[in-house]
Every structure is written in structure tokens, then in C-alpha cells.
Amino acid sequence: MEPLISVIIPSYNYEKYIRQAIGCVVAQTYKNIELVVIDDCSQDNSWRAILSVTQDETFKARFSNHIVISQNKQNMGAHATINAGITASSGQYIAILNADDLFEKNRFAVMMQAMQEKDSLWGFSKVRCIDADGQRLRSEQAAAFEKTQDKIAGKRFVALGAVAENVSISTGNLLFSRSLYEAVGGFKNYKYVHDYDFFLRACLYDEPVYTEETAYLYRLHGENSFLSLHEEGVRENRVVWLEFYREVQKGNVKNNVILENPAYVDEFYQAVCAEGEKKKTLWKLAKNPLARAGLKVFKARYHMD
């Protein structure tokens, strides 16, 4: 029997898209799926839309009654809502779908096969940008997003391409085992980069599979959270880079692909240097005990955990 995949959809103010998001999970060719939808106190009609879709008997039959629908008592934010959804789920594997994005219908069939062939605990796919109507988007902004994944090409391991940017693009592009989630810990309290932080920590634990045989459909519609990225997002990125670089420097790596080369720290350093002087400076700061002490105080001040 196919392993059970729990799909977590954190919902917040996307009544226009939530039905489509749920629909693309229904349409998966992979059958053994649990659906978990948690609304984070939306101010629009998202919760009503969720209830209207999920109460249908045919819908329930599609998931063999593996359905969890709930609403937070107060707004918790994306990272906490995702963690709550995972806690409420029961699947051996976990996927997250942002309420404004979509999966191609072959996603889980393709990714599970790729992960099994490589004996990997997790994976991600190429990203294709779509517009508010779900049509392929070919703007400069969309091209720039998709081009980010070019950094993976030619690298001995995926993390070398991710030392400065999130090559998975989004939380919704990840499929991972529950054992990986439990090993690396849940999503941390970052407003903008909880996905990137989780991705980097997971990279140090196990080598991900990357496939272009299916795509994560990332919707650009003018209301994406990254569009409001400002000083807070810059702060979060710096913290994530510093912590990731330090973990590498200390040798806190369990990914066997990375460990094949005993000089992997130098590989990382060269990749960081290739991203410019600012990243090189952060690498040096990660080694500095005073800078690390300051980082601890900084994280406490801004409640980053």
C-alpha cells in the first residue's frame, strides 16, 4: 500500500484561491492522502469556503475520511499553523500547500518514486510561476524566481546552491518524511524565511531529491508575503545565514552525500565566497564568539526561535 501523505494547507485570507488549492489535492493521481486544512483566523470568507468544500460526501470518500479541518482560536502566523497542522496529521510523509498555490496532479506520484529510488527522506521540484488566474506567468519577476533554481545545476550537493538563496522557493515545494521533520525540528518563528531555515537544516541532515518531472505552481498575484519584505525580512535572512554557516563550520552535518568529501567545509566556504563579499563577511562573523553571543541576544529580542 502507498505510504500516507498528509497535505497541510495553512489558510489565511485567500478565499479567492482556497477552493482551487483543495481541488488540486483532490486531483492527485497518488491516492493515499490525508488532507489537513487549518484556517488562521482569516478576516475574509476563507473559513466558509473551506467548510463548503470539505463537507461533501464525495469529497470525504476521496480521502477515505482522512480529513482534519480546524480554525485557530487566535492568529498564530504561518510557521505555528504549519506545525500545528503537522501535529494534527498522521501521515508518514508530509507536504505543505500554500493556500494560494497549486500542485500538478502527478506531483506525489513523481516525487515519491524519485525519493524511493534515491533512498531520500525528502525532495522538492522545479517551480513554475502562475498568475492570479492560474495561467503561466512569463514576466521578468517570474523569470527571476524560476532562475533561482539554476543554482542547483552542477553542484555536488544541493546545499551548495542554497548558501545565499532559497532554491526551493516556497514551503509548499517540500515533501518530507515525518522522521526528517522530527529529526531537524519544526518550523521556527520567522515571518518571512521559516521555509528557507527549515530547508537549510534539512539539507544538513539528508540529501534532497530534486525533480523537474513535476512542478510546484507558485502564484504571483500582488499580495504575496515576500512583496512586503522589508527590514524584518532582512534581519531574518541574516540570522538564518549566520546559524547555517556556523552549523557547517562546527561539522554538525549528517548528510552522507556532503560527508563523502572530508573537505566539505571548504566547499561551502567557496560557495559562500562566490556569492560576494557580504556573504563572505557573514561566514567570518559566524566564527566570531562575540558575534555569536550578540546573535543570541538579538534573537531573544525579536523572538526568533
Secondary structure, 3 states (H helix, E strand, C coil): CCCCEEEEEEECCCCCCHHHHHHHHHCCCCCCEEEEEEECCCCCCHHHHHHHHHCCHHHHHHCCCCEEEEECCCCCCHHHHHHHHHHHCCCCEEEECCCCCEECCCHHHHHHHHHHHHCCCEEEEEEEEECCCCCECCCHHHHHHHHHHHHHCCCCCHHHHHCCCCCCCCHHHEEEEHHHHHHHCCCCCCCCCHHHHHHHHHHHHCCCEEEEEEEEEEECCCCCHHHHCCHHHHHHHHHHHHHHHHHHHHCCCCCHHHHCCCCHHHHHHHHHHCCCHHHHHHHHHHHCHHHHHHHHHHHHHCCCC
